[in-house]
Every structure is written in structure tokens, then in C-alpha cells.
Amino acid sequence: MSSLQRVHPAIYEEFLESHFVVKKTVHAFSKIAIDQAHEQNNAVVKDDGEAIGLTESPTALQRWMVSGPETPDQRDQRLSTQKRFLKDV
């Protein structure tokens, strides 16, 4: 890291612009590293139990991509909305 500015100036500039973090909430100072965000999303998928065996079936993977879980900021998470969504799927 100490030689990043000299060896890879473009990447150094990206770090200065905070292009290595993800903002998952509207709260200030709540950004996390991109790899940590990926791990959290993987945990959500695994906890849901729907990801098991998806890589073995292209059809199942496509269905899951369309109807699988989303993060709370992307979909209304009220229980009634979730029930209606599951019924429709």
C-alpha cells in the first residue's frame, strides 16, 4: 500500500475517491468493503436455503435469479407483501 501511489496511480486515485466500499444504508459512515458486502449477500442466500443445488440446474438458477430474495432496500419487506409475492411466484 505504501507504494500504491507510485506504482498504480489510477488505483490510488480510486481509493482516494472511496471507490472500494458499498453503502448499504442511508446512514452516514455505514459503508463497508466490497468483499464484506459480497459475503453478507452470500450469507443471506445461504440462510434462505434456496441456493442449494442452483449451479447444477440452469433453469433453477434462472428462476431463483428472478424470484429469489432481495435486500430490504430494494423491496417492500412487510409480511403481507412477502406473502403475496410468494403466492404469485
C-alpha positions as CSV (number, residue, x, y, z in Angstrom):
1,M,0.0,0.0,0.0
2,S,2.9,2.4,0.7
3,S,3.9,2.3,-3.0
4,L,0.5,2.3,-4.5
5,Q,0.6,6.0,-5.4
6,R,3.8,5.5,-7.3
7,V,3.2,2.0,-8.8
8,H,-0.5,2.3,-9.7
9,P,-1.6,5.9,-9.6
10,A,-5.0,5.3,-11.1
11,I,-5.9,2.7,-8.4
12,Y,-4.6,5.1,-5.8
13,E,-7.0,7.8,-7.1
14,E,-9.9,5.3,-6.9
15,F,-9.0,4.7,-3.2
16,L,-9.0,8.4,-2.5
17,E,-12.5,8.7,-4.1
18,S,-13.8,5.8,-1.8
19,H,-14.5,3.5,-4.8
20,F,-13.7,0.4,-2.7
21,V,-16.8,0.4,-0.4
22,V,-20.5,-0.2,-0.7
23,K,-23.2,1.9,1.0
24,K,-26.0,-0.4,2.2
25,T,-28.0,2.1,4.3
26,V,-28.8,5.8,4.2
27,H,-26.9,6.3,7.5
28,A,-23.7,8.3,7.4
29,F,-20.4,6.3,8.0
30,S,-22.1,3.0,7.2
31,K,-20.1,2.0,4.2
32,I,-18.4,-1.4,4.2
33,A,-15.7,-3.1,2.0
34,I,-17.0,-4.6,-1.2
35,D,-15.8,-8.1,-0.3
36,Q,-17.6,-7.9,3.0
37,A,-20.8,-6.9,1.3
38,H,-20.5,-9.9,-1.0
39,E,-20.0,-12.2,2.0
40,Q,-23.1,-10.7,3.6
41,N,-25.2,-11.3,0.5
42,N,-23.9,-14.8,0.2
43,A,-24.9,-15.4,3.9
44,V,-28.4,-14.1,3.1
45,V,-28.7,-16.5,0.2
46,K,-27.5,-19.5,2.1
47,D,-29.7,-18.7,5.1
48,D,-32.7,-18.6,2.8
49,G,-31.9,-22.2,1.8
50,E,-32.8,-21.6,-1.8
51,A,-29.2,-21.5,-3.2
52,I,-28.5,-25.2,-2.7
53,G,-28.1,-27.0,-6.0
54,L,-28.6,-23.9,-8.1
55,T,-25.3,-24.3,-10.0
56,E,-26.3,-27.8,-11.2
57,S,-29.5,-26.6,-12.9
58,P,-29.6,-23.6,-15.2
59,T,-33.4,-23.5,-15.1
60,A,-33.4,-23.4,-11.3
61,L,-30.7,-20.7,-11.3
62,Q,-32.7,-18.5,-13.6
63,R,-35.8,-19.0,-11.6
64,W,-34.0,-18.1,-8.4
65,M,-32.5,-15.0,-10.0
66,V,-35.9,-13.7,-10.9
67,S,-37.8,-14.7,-7.7
68,G,-35.0,-15.0,-5.1
69,P,-34.5,-12.8,-2.1
70,E,-33.5,-9.1,-2.4
71,T,-32.0,-6.8,0.1
72,P,-34.5,-4.8,2.2
73,D,-33.8,-1.5,0.5
74,Q,-34.9,-3.0,-2.9
75,R,-38.3,-4.4,-2.0
76,D,-41.1,-3.6,0.5
77,Q,-40.4,-6.1,3.3
78,R,-43.8,-6.1,5.0
79,L,-45.1,-9.5,5.8
80,S,-48.2,-9.0,3.6
81,T,-46.1,-8.1,0.6
82,Q,-43.8,-11.1,1.1
83,K,-46.8,-13.5,1.4
84,R,-48.4,-12.0,-1.8
85,F,-45.1,-12.3,-3.6
86,L,-44.6,-15.9,-2.6
87,K,-48.1,-16.8,-3.6
88,D,-47.6,-15.2,-7.0
89,V,-44.3,-17.0,-7.6
